[in-house]
């Protein structure tokens, strides 16, 4: 198809409606009292970390520094039927009943506000829209710029700022409606995608690979020997990493684990749970913008080799707005055909610059 776009960003402003505010009244109950007690013991004023400014920062950077061959398309709301492929009906009933309320959903401070349920429906639906466009050949790859994130959401539980599991909803839709027989999901968010793992734990047709900071880091799941069960044994691949791991470790995992696993699985579609909280600004790992771009390039190459380039990134975490926006920008540049940067070793460039600056200071030569 000659008019197929290289990469399309799917974005819908309705996702900004999710904005829990701890200073407003929440549904009363034991959970509200427990969380309020925890927050009152903090030395600083707590604000909900997963806020609309995250996506606004990304869009502002894309407008300020546009990338050639990046197109934009609107999102859509997921239907109850689409959500029910990965979530229980009772869970959906509970979430939908909170459509106009502020309420805590988990002691980890996951919450909803008026507007949150609609935002979550649009987040999941926008991931579906991105997959549909890729499968229809309208664009080679896509990036679903969505919130709230999704990979912690389990079949019957909202967790980790996630209400619906966006990437799982999209994968299930690809299988049920779009003719995909095998879907591969790579999750490079710094936190393990416990919800995605649970949903596809015994599914032999979805391979879930997760690079994450090892337990006890939140959510504490994703052990090396968690490999799935039944016919799905072996299609869950966890790569727990120590705190502070950077580009070299991640890229080594891509080459030694992700590439051979993908070659073996031979997917019809590749999805990436693209979190950017492994950047050092989020204080858990040391991945650079170049590191994210290099990983995206590997996945693009695999998609082109196995599934006609069909690759969809779905935004997960990343809570420093500077590193989030620049991380997304670096990935989109590579997907749109930009040069692939080399992964970095954190601090090496700074040392080289300092060495150059001081080079003549430690000699007996007359510099005058």
N, C-alpha and C positions, 0 to 999 in steps of 0.2 A: 504494500500500500504506500504509494509515493507521498501522500500528504500526512503520513503518520508523524506525530510530534515525537521529539526525543524524550522529554520529561515534562510531566504536568504536575503542578502543585494543586491539590484539592483543599479548599478552605471555605468555611462557612462561618460568618460572624456570630451565628447563634451559639457557637461553643463558648463565647465569652460570657454567656449568661450564668455560668456556674461560678459563684463567688461567695463561698461561705465566709461569714463575718462573725468572729467570736464575740464581738460586742453587741450582737443582737440576741434576742431571746430564742433559745432552741426548745424543742419539745422537752418538757420536764421528764425526769426519770433518773434511775440509778446511774446510767451511763453518763448523762449530762453532769451529775454531781461528781462522778469519779474523774472525768476529764477536766472539769473546772478546778478540782482540787490539784490535779497534776500541773495545770497551767499556772495556777496561782503561786506555785512553788518555784517558778522560773525567775531568774534574775532580770529578764528583759520582757518587754511586751511581745507576746506571741501573735503572729499573723499567719494565716493559712498559706503554706508555702506554694501550693499549686494554684496560681492566680492568673487572671486574664492577661496581665502584663507579659507573661512568658511568650504568648503567641503574638501579641502586639509588637514585641521587640523583634521577633523573627520577620514579621511583615514589614516593619519599618526599615530593617536592613536590606531586605529584598527590593524595596522601593528605592532606597538610597543608592544601592549598588546592584542594579538589575543584571541578571545573568542571561546572555543570549541563548535562545532555544529553550528557555523555560517558559511554559505557558501556565495559565491559571484557569481553574474550573471550579464551579460551586459544589457544595456538598448536598447531602440529603439526609433525612431522618430514617433510621432503621425501623422496620415494622416489628410488631410483637412476635410474629412468626420467625423473622430472621434472628431476633435475640434469643428466642426459645430453642434454637438449635444448640446453644451452648449453656444456657441458664435455665434453671427450673422455673416452672410457672408460678410456684409460690413465692420465689424470690422476686420475680418480676412484679407480682401483685404488691409485694411489700414496697418495692422501690416506687412503683407508679402511685401508690397511696400517699407518697411524700412529695408529690409534684409541686405543691405550693408552700411547702414548709421548710424550716431550718431544723436540721436534726443531725445528731452524731450517728454514724453507722458502725463504727468500730473504735475500740479504745486506742488504736493507733492514730486517732484524730481524723479519720476519713469522715466527711460530712457532706450534707446537701444543703442548698439554699433554694429559695424560689427561683426557678429557672434552671436548676441543675439537672433535673430529669430530662428536660428538652435538650439541653446541651449534650448529655450523655447519649441520647438517642441519635443526635446529629453526628456525634463523634463516631459511633459505630457505623452509622449509615454512610458517612463520608469515606470510611475505610472500604466499605462495599463499593461505593461509586468509583474509587480508585482502581479496585480490582476489576470491576466491570469494564472500565475504559481500556485497561491493559489487555484483558482477554478479548475484547472486541477489535484490537489492533488500532485503536485511536491514538495511542501513545505507547512508546516502548516501555517506559518506566513511569512511576508515579510516586508522589510523596503526599500522604494524607496528614495535613497539618491540623491536628485535633487535640482536644482536651475535653473532659478529664481523660487522663491516660487509662490504660486498660489491663496491662499484663498481670497485675496482682488480683484482679477480680476472678473469683472462683465460681463454680456453677451456682452456688447458693449463698455467696457471701461477698460483700464489697469490702475491699481492703486497700491499704497503701495508696489512698487518694483515687482509687479506681472504682467505678460503678459497674460498667459493662466491659467485657473483655473484647476490645475493638478488633485486635488482630485475629482472635479466635473466631469472632463473628464473621469476619471477612473470609477466613480460611474455610469455615463451614459452608458459607454461601458459594464459594468457588467449587466446592465438591458437590453440593446438592443441586445447584442450578446451572453452573457454567461449564460442566463437563470435565473438571480437573479430577484426575484419578490420584495424583500424588502432589501434596503441597509441602514445601519445606519452609520452616520458620526459623530464622536466626534472631536471637535476642541478645543485643550487646549493651543494653542498659546495665548500669552498675549493680542494680538489685536483681535478684533472681526472679524470673517470671513464674512464680508459683501457680498462679491461676491458669496460665496457658499450659503448664505441665500437667496440672490436674485434669483439665478438659480433654487433652489428647493422650493421656497416660497409657491407654490400652488400644490406641488407634494405629494400625499398621500403615495407614495411608497419609499420615502427617508426621514428618520428622521435625522434632523440636530440639534445636541446639541453643544452649544458653552459656554465654561467657559472662561471669558475674563475680563480685567480691564474695569470698567464702563466708559461711556461717562462723561466728554468730551475727555477722552483719545482716541487717533486715533483708528479707523476712526470715532468714535462718534456714531456708530450704535449698535444694539444689546440690545434694551430695554427689560425689563422683560416681558412686554405685547406684544412684537412682537412674535406671535405664528403661523404665516402662514395665509393662506386664502383659501376660497373655500373648496374643498375636502382635501386640505392640512392643514387645520386648526388643530393645535395641534401637527404637526410634526416638527415645529420649536420650539426649547427649548433653551432659553437664560438664562444664569446665570451670570449677571454682578456682579463683585466683586470689593471691594475697593482697592486702591493702597496699596501695602505692604502685601496683603493676602499671606499666605504661605501654607505649607503642610497640616495643620489641616483643613483649610477652603476648600482646593481643595479636600482632601480625604473625607470630610463630604459631599461635593457636589456629589462626585462619589457614595457614599453609599446611599444618600437620594434622588438623582435625576437621575443620569446616570443609576444606576443598575435597579431601578423599571421601568424607561422608556424603557430600552432595553428588560427587561422581557416582558413588554406589547407589544412592537413592534415585537419581535421575528424575527430578521433579518436573511437573508441568507448570508450576508457578512457584516463585520464591517471594516470601514476605520477610521483612526485617522489622522487628520491634526496635525502633531506633530511639534509644534514650541517649542523652548527651551528658549525663551526670558522672560519667567516667572521666570527664575532663578535670584537670587539677583545680579549677576554680570551685568545684563542688566538694573538694577536700577528701575524696575517697580513693581515687586512682590518679594516674598521671598520663592519660591519653591526650594527645594534642589534636588540633584541627586537622593536621596532616594525617594523623593516625586514623581518624574517622573517615577521611577522604580515601585513604588507602584501602580500608576495609570495604567501603562502598564500591570501589573499583573491582575488588576481588569478586564481590557478589554480582556486579554487573557482568563480568566475564563469565561467571558460572551460568548466569541466566541466559546469556547469548549462546552459550554452548549447549544448554540443555532444553531451554523453553522459549526460543525465539525472543530472548531479551526480556521476558515478562517478569518484572521486578517491581514490588511495591513496598515502600518504606512507610511505616505508621509511627508517628511520634509517640514516645513514652515519656520518660523523665528528663530532667535537666532543669535545675532551679536557679542557677545563676544566669540572668538574662543575657549577659555578654557572651558567655561561652555557649549557651544554647543557640543564640541567633547565629553566631559565627560557625558553630558546628554544623547546623543545618545548611548554611550557605556553602560551606566547604564540600559537603556531600552533594548538593545540587550542582555545583560547578563541575564535579567529576562526572556525574550522571549525564550532564548536558554536553559532554565531550571535552571538557578542560583537561589539562595535563594532570597526571597523577603524581602528587608529591611523595617524596620518600618519608616513611615513618621516622620519628625522631626519638632520641634518647633525651629525656627531660634534663635540662641544664647544660647540655654539651655546647649549644650555640652561645650561651652566655659566658661559659668558661673560655671559649675560643675568642670572643670579643674582648674579654678582660685580658687574656694573654697577649693579644695584639696591642691593646692599650698600654700594657706595662712592659712590653717586650724590651725596650731599651733602658729600663730603670735598674736592671740588676747586672750591669756590665761596667767595666772600668773605662769604656771608651768615652772620649770627650764628645758630648752631644751638642756643645755650643758652637 
